[in-house]
Amino acid sequence: MATNNAVNISGTGIIKYDNAGTFSTTTVTQHSPIVGGASNALVSLGPLTDGQIVIGSTGLVPVAASLTAGTGISITPGAGSISIASTLSVLTWSVITADQAITVSNGYICNKAGLLTLTLPASPTAGQTFAVTGINTAVGIRVAQNANQQIFMGTSSTTIGITGYVESLNIRDSAQFVCVVGGASAVWNIIASMGNWTIV
């Protein structure tokens, strides 16, 4: 006579067997990944929030976690996405032939047959940078200031305000500037230079 091995199981979820004659169900959390737990148990992780991923933990159930941004990195979580970008200041270089206001994160290759004047940004943020270098300036490059601004080169400093400036003496002089005090009364340091610069 045939044996009926059918088993009635009540409950919802995923069926599991304990290898000792018992079947049971494990409820699954909606929108959650599933991992194996102790004694063949199934464990739901989450549900995960925007940008979270499953990260392993030796000998333990993995965890749902967000990535942590290190130095110079930004992480932006989204729905089904993670955007990772560098926050380091990388200069964009361009050749210029006319006087103009400085935009941070830019490098200026000055190519004017006479004094080329660049004016500091009106209200920069500490840590922002720019750089200048010359290729055809017969007189030089002048970095002019707005009211209440100042530039330091080592222990030397310009006069505070619109009468202060730094100016190169030779055609190929170069300098890199970093804002050390932000705002309308910004202070800038020259952190690298080549050639000769006059500080007024």
Secondary structure, 3 states (H helix, E strand, C coil): CCCCCCCCCCCCCEEEECCCCCEEEECCCCCCCEEECHHHCEEECCCCCCCCEEEEECCEEEEEECCCCCCCEEEEEECCEEEEEECCCCCEEEEECCCEECCCCEEEEECCCCCEEEECCCCCCCCCEEEEEECCCCCCEEEECCCCCEEEECCEECCCCCCCEEEECCCCCEEEEEEEECCCCCEEEEEEEECCEEEC
